[in-house]
Amino acid sequence: MNLKSINSNKTYLVTGAAGFVGMHLSKKLLELGCKVIGYDNLNDYYDVNLKYSRLDVLNQFNNFTFHKADLVDKDYLEKLFTENKIDIVINLAAQAGVRYSIENPDAYIQSNIVGFFNILEMCRHYKVNHLLYASSSSVYGANEKIPFSIEDKVDNPVSLYAATKKSNELMAHTYSHLYKIPTTGLRFFTVYGPYGRPDMAYFSFTKDILEGRHIKIFNNGDMYRDFTYINDIIDGVVKLIANSPALINKDLPYKLYNIGNNKPEKLMDFIQAIETAVGKEANKEYYPMQPGDVYQTYAEVSDLVNDINFKPSTSIQDGINLFYKWYSNYYK
């Protein structure tokens, strides 16, 4: 197919705009001349100052407006959709974190289930052209077949976070079936890079290595992750947004994509890439597997290649070097 460029005449609502992926996607859309409405509750799951720093990046653009609100607040959403003609919704707002879902399950039901339902209702009643939403590689749960394909059954989640993401996919499918709302689910695979989440391992590893503290390595280091650099994620999502009309099945306008590097890395090799970037060896402590964790993630991405001629390409060392350059500058 002939790939199209993004339509800058449309208005894009990005929920979770002060989040890691949300900020980078909003910035890319703004650079392409799009009007972006950002939406985020700025919760304190991790350092709120980092979220404000991301917003500082976006507030430099005249075509960006921001709303501090929660997706659970249906009245606020209704007012927003009434006052703005929103063409595309990219729902990236969610309570993140596999391990935290064991400690605070209520936050996941409110944000990831109730909040997503409210977004679906807005898309239904206000005739949104397309809803794209963040799913997760965690939906593959205890699956042993690799690489993970969107054709695989995902009926064995091992965390509540994964269960909520699978629920999002089922809810989107229902709304696509009943109301012909075009929905595209994006199963992200271990995203990393500048302005990333401090609760992610690569972020905390970097901090602990620099400060001389031990890093905790689970399953004795015997784990594999399909680490995906943030710019690769964003390039893929933008291409999917731009070319979605040609990809959507009019009878059932529902689609899922894996967005991963298609190259799982050993956890210990990933740590070595951080040590190389930092120029310092880590003090390592080894622990058994954590509840809710999975042994391996590995994305099968042939749909991305076939539909938009795209495949992530940033190497682990290059991506970590770019992250560390940002980290050392941001934290001085």
C-alpha positions as CSV (number, residue, x, y, z in Angstrom):
1,M,0.0,0.0,0.0
2,N,1.0,3.6,-0.5
3,L,1.8,4.9,3.0
4,K,0.2,8.3,3.9
5,S,1.4,11.1,6.1
6,I,-0.4,12.2,9.2
7,N,-3.4,14.5,8.7
8,S,-2.5,17.7,10.5
9,N,-6.0,19.2,10.1
10,K,-7.5,16.8,12.6
11,T,-7.7,17.2,16.4
12,Y,-6.0,14.5,18.5
13,L,-6.9,13.8,22.1
14,V,-4.0,12.1,23.9
15,T,-4.8,10.8,27.3
16,G,-1.9,10.1,29.6
17,A,-0.2,13.0,27.9
18,A,2.2,13.7,30.8
19,G,3.2,10.0,30.8
20,F,6.3,8.6,29.1
21,V,4.7,7.4,25.8
22,G,2.0,10.1,25.9
23,M,4.5,12.9,26.0
24,H,6.7,11.6,23.2
25,L,3.7,10.9,21.0
26,S,2.1,14.3,21.7
27,K,5.4,16.0,20.9
28,K,5.7,14.1,17.6
29,L,2.1,15.1,16.6
30,L,2.7,18.7,17.5
31,E,5.9,18.8,15.5
32,L,3.9,17.5,12.5
33,G,1.5,20.5,12.9
34,C,-1.4,18.7,14.6
35,K,-3.7,20.1,17.2
36,V,-3.2,18.1,20.4
37,I,-5.4,18.1,23.5
38,G,-3.6,16.5,26.4
39,Y,-5.4,14.9,29.3
40,D,-3.8,13.5,32.5
41,N,-4.6,13.2,36.2
42,L,-0.9,13.7,37.2
43,N,-1.2,11.0,39.9
44,D,1.7,10.4,42.3
45,Y,2.4,6.8,41.3
46,Y,5.9,8.1,40.6
47,D,7.7,11.5,40.8
48,V,5.2,14.1,39.7
49,N,8.0,16.6,38.9
50,L,9.0,14.3,36.0
51,K,5.4,14.6,34.7
52,Y,5.5,18.4,34.9
53,S,8.9,18.3,33.1
54,R,7.3,16.4,30.2
55,L,4.4,18.9,30.1
56,D,7.0,21.7,30.0
57,V,8.2,20.2,26.7
58,L,4.7,20.1,25.3
59,N,3.7,23.6,26.5
60,Q,6.3,25.1,24.2
61,F,3.8,24.4,21.3
62,N,1.0,26.8,20.5
63,N,-1.2,23.9,19.2
64,F,-1.2,22.1,22.6
65,T,-3.8,22.5,25.3
66,F,-3.8,20.5,28.6
67,H,-6.5,19.3,30.9
68,K,-5.7,18.0,34.4
69,A,-8.5,15.5,35.0
70,D,-9.2,11.9,35.6
71,L,-10.9,9.5,33.0
72,V,-13.2,8.3,35.8
73,D,-14.7,11.8,35.8
74,K,-17.3,11.2,33.0
75,D,-18.9,14.7,33.4
76,Y,-15.5,16.3,32.7
77,L,-15.0,14.1,29.6
78,E,-18.4,14.9,28.3
79,K,-17.8,18.6,28.6
80,L,-14.5,18.3,26.8
81,F,-16.0,16.3,23.9
82,T,-18.9,18.8,23.7
83,E,-16.7,21.8,23.5
84,N,-14.1,20.3,21.0
85,K,-14.5,18.4,17.7
86,I,-12.1,15.5,18.5
87,D,-11.3,13.4,15.5
88,I,-8.7,10.8,16.9
89,V,-8.4,9.6,20.4
90,I,-5.2,7.9,21.6
91,N,-5.8,6.5,25.0
92,L,-2.5,6.0,26.8
93,A,-3.8,6.8,30.3
94,A,-3.7,3.8,32.6
95,Q,-2.4,2.8,36.0
96,A,0.9,1.1,35.0
97,G,3.1,-1.4,36.7
98,V,2.7,-5.2,37.1
99,R,4.0,-5.4,40.7
100,Y,2.0,-2.4,41.9
101,S,-1.2,-4.1,40.8
102,I,-0.7,-6.6,43.6
103,E,-0.4,-3.8,46.2
104,N,-3.2,-1.5,44.9
105,P,-5.7,-3.3,42.7
106,D,-8.4,-0.7,43.1
107,A,-6.4,1.9,41.2
108,Y,-6.3,-0.5,38.2
109,I,-10.0,-1.2,38.1
110,Q,-10.8,2.6,38.3
111,S,-8.3,3.8,35.8
112,N,-8.0,0.9,33.4
113,I,-11.5,-0.4,33.4
114,V,-13.9,2.4,34.4
115,G,-11.7,5.1,32.7
116,F,-11.5,3.1,29.5
117,F,-15.2,2.5,29.4
118,N,-15.8,6.2,29.6
119,I,-13.5,6.8,26.7
120,L,-15.4,4.2,24.6
121,E,-18.7,5.9,25.5
122,M,-17.3,9.3,24.3
123,C,-16.1,7.7,21.0
124,R,-19.5,6.2,20.6
125,H,-21.6,9.3,21.2
126,Y,-19.3,11.9,19.6
127,K,-18.5,10.0,16.4
128,V,-14.7,9.8,16.8
129,N,-13.0,8.7,13.6
130,H,-10.6,6.3,15.3
131,L,-9.6,5.1,18.8
132,L,-6.1,3.8,19.4
133,Y,-5.3,2.5,22.9
134,A,-2.4,1.1,24.8
135,S,-2.5,-2.5,25.5
136,S,0.5,-4.4,26.7
137,S,2.8,-7.4,26.1
138,S,1.7,-8.5,29.6
139,V,-1.5,-9.9,28.1
140,Y,0.5,-12.9,26.9
141,G,0.9,-13.9,30.5
142,A,2.0,-17.5,31.0
143,N,2.0,-18.3,27.2
144,E,5.0,-20.4,26.3
145,K,4.8,-20.3,22.5
146,I,7.2,-17.7,21.1
147,P,7.3,-15.3,19.5
148,F,4.1,-13.9,20.9
149,S,1.6,-13.4,18.0
150,I,-1.7,-11.4,18.0
151,E,-3.3,-14.7,16.8
152,D,-2.3,-16.4,20.1
153,K,-4.9,-17.0,22.9
154,V,-4.3,-14.7,25.8
155,D,-6.4,-16.3,28.5
156,N,-3.7,-16.7,31.2
157,P,-2.8,-13.3,32.7
158,V,-0.5,-13.5,35.7
159,S,-1.2,-10.0,37.1
160,L,-4.3,-7.8,37.5
161,Y,-2.6,-5.2,35.3
162,A,-2.5,-7.8,32.4
163,A,-6.1,-8.7,33.1
164,T,-7.2,-5.1,32.8
165,K,-5.3,-4.7,29.5
166,K,-7.0,-7.9,28.1
167,S,-10.3,-6.4,29.3
168,N,-9.6,-3.3,27.3
169,E,-9.2,-5.3,24.2
170,L,-12.5,-7.2,24.8
171,M,-14.3,-4.0,25.5
172,A,-12.9,-2.3,22.3
173,H,-13.9,-5.4,20.3
174,T,-17.5,-5.1,21.6
175,Y,-17.8,-1.4,20.7
176,S,-16.3,-2.0,17.3
177,H,-18.8,-4.8,16.7
178,L,-21.9,-3.0,18.1
179,Y,-21.2,0.6,17.0
180,K,-18.7,0.2,14.2
181,I,-16.1,2.4,16.1
182,P,-12.7,1.9,14.5
183,T,-10.4,0.7,17.4
184,T,-6.7,-0.3,17.3
185,G,-5.0,-1.9,20.3
186,L,-1.3,-1.4,20.7
187,R,0.5,-4.2,22.6
188,F,3.7,-2.4,23.7
189,F,6.8,-4.4,24.6
190,T,9.0,-3.0,27.4
191,V,9.4,0.6,26.2
192,Y,12.5,2.5,27.4
193,G,14.2,5.8,26.7
194,P,14.5,9.5,27.7
195,Y,11.8,10.8,30.1
196,G,11.0,7.2,30.9
197,R,9.2,5.9,34.0
198,P,11.4,5.7,37.2
199,D,9.7,2.5,38.3
200,M,11.1,0.7,35.2
201,A,14.2,-1.5,35.8
202,Y,16.5,0.3,33.4
203,F,15.8,3.6,35.2
204,S,16.3,2.3,38.7
205,F,19.4,0.3,37.6
206,T,21.0,3.4,36.2
207,K,20.3,5.4,39.4
208,D,21.5,2.6,41.7
209,I,24.7,2.0,39.7
210,L,25.6,5.7,39.8
211,E,24.9,5.9,43.5
212,G,26.9,2.7,44.3
213,R,23.8,0.8,45.6
214,H,23.1,-2.9,44.8
215,I,20.7,-3.6,42.0
216,K,18.1,-6.3,42.5
217,I,18.1,-8.9,39.7
218,F,15.1,-11.3,39.7
219,N,15.0,-14.9,38.6
220,N,18.7,-14.8,39.1
221,G,19.0,-12.9,35.9
222,D,17.5,-15.6,33.7
223,M,14.9,-13.4,32.0
224,Y,14.4,-12.1,28.4
225,R,12.7,-8.9,27.4
226,D,11.8,-7.5,24.0
227,F,13.1,-4.0,24.9
228,T,11.8,-1.3,22.5
229,Y,13.2,2.2,22.2
230,I,10.7,5.0,22.6
231,N,11.3,6.6,19.1
232,D,10.6,3.3,17.4
233,I,7.3,3.0,19.3
234,I,6.3,6.5,18.3
235,D,7.3,6.1,14.6
236,G,5.1,2.9,14.5
237,V,2.1,4.6,16.2
238,V,2.2,7.6,14.0
239,K,2.3,5.5,10.8
240,L,-0.6,3.5,12.1
241,I,-2.6,6.7,12.8
242,A,-1.8,8.1,9.3
243,N,-2.7,4.9,7.5
244,S,-5.6,3.6,9.6
245,P,-8.4,4.3,7.1
246,A,-6.8,1.8,4.6
247,L,-6.2,-0.7,7.4
248,I,-9.7,-0.7,8.9
249,N,-12.2,-3.5,8.1
250,K,-15.5,-1.8,7.7
251,D,-17.5,-4.9,8.9
252,L,-15.5,-5.2,12.1
253,P,-13.2,-2.2,12.5
254,Y,-11.1,-3.8,15.2
255,K,-7.3,-4.4,15.0
256,L,-4.4,-5.4,17.3
257,Y,-0.7,-4.9,16.8
258,N,2.4,-5.9,18.6
259,I,4.9,-3.1,18.8
260,G,8.1,-4.6,19.9
261,N,11.7,-4.9,18.8
262,N,11.2,-8.5,17.6
263,K,14.5,-9.4,19.3
264,P,14.4,-10.4,23.0
265,E,17.5,-9.6,25.0
266,K,19.0,-11.3,28.0
267,L,18.4,-9.3,31.1
268,M,22.1,-9.6,31.9
269,D,23.1,-8.2,28.5
270,F,20.7,-5.3,29.0
271,I,22.4,-4.6,32.4
272,Q,25.8,-4.7,30.7
273,A,24.6,-2.1,28.2
274,I,23.7,0.2,31.1
275,E,27.1,-0.5,32.7
276,T,28.8,0.4,29.4
277,A,26.9,3.7,29.1
278,V,27.4,4.7,32.7
279,G,31.1,3.5,32.7
280,K,30.7,1.7,36.0
281,E,30.0,-1.9,37.0
282,A,26.9,-2.7,39.0
283,N,26.8,-4.3,42.4
284,K,24.4,-7.2,41.8
285,E,22.0,-9.0,44.2
286,Y,20.1,-12.0,42.9
287,Y,16.5,-12.9,43.8
288,P,13.9,-15.4,42.7
289,M,11.1,-14.5,40.3
290,Q,8.6,-11.9,41.5
291,P,4.9,-12.6,41.6
292,G,3.3,-11.3,38.4
293,D,6.5,-11.4,36.3
294,V,7.0,-13.4,33.2
295,Y,10.1,-15.2,32.0
296,Q,10.2,-13.9,28.5
297,T,8.6,-11.4,26.1
298,Y,9.1,-11.6,22.3
299,A,7.0,-9.7,19.8
300,E,6.0,-11.2,16.4
301,V,5.6,-8.0,14.2
302,S,4.8,-9.3,10.7
303,D,1.5,-7.3,10.7
304,L,3.5,-4.0,11.3
305,V,5.8,-4.9,8.5
306,N,3.0,-5.9,6.1
307,D,0.6,-3.1,6.9
308,I,2.9,-0.1,7.3
309,N,6.3,-1.4,6.2
310,F,7.7,-0.8,9.7
311,K,9.9,-2.6,12.2
312,P,11.7,-1.2,15.2
313,S,15.4,-1.0,14.6
314,T,17.2,0.8,17.5
315,S,19.9,-1.4,19.1
316,I,20.0,-1.9,22.9
317,Q,23.3,-0.1,23.3
318,D,22.3,2.8,21.1
319,G,19.0,3.2,23.0
320,I,20.6,3.0,26.4
321,N,23.3,5.5,25.4
322,L,20.6,8.0,24.4
323,F,18.7,7.3,27.6
324,Y,21.8,7.9,29.7
325,K,22.7,11.1,27.9
326,W,19.2,12.4,28.8
327,Y,19.4,11.0,32.4
328,S,22.8,12.6,33.2
329,N,21.6,15.9,31.8
330,Y,18.2,15.9,33.6
331,Y,19.5,14.9,37.0
332,K,22.8,16.8,36.6
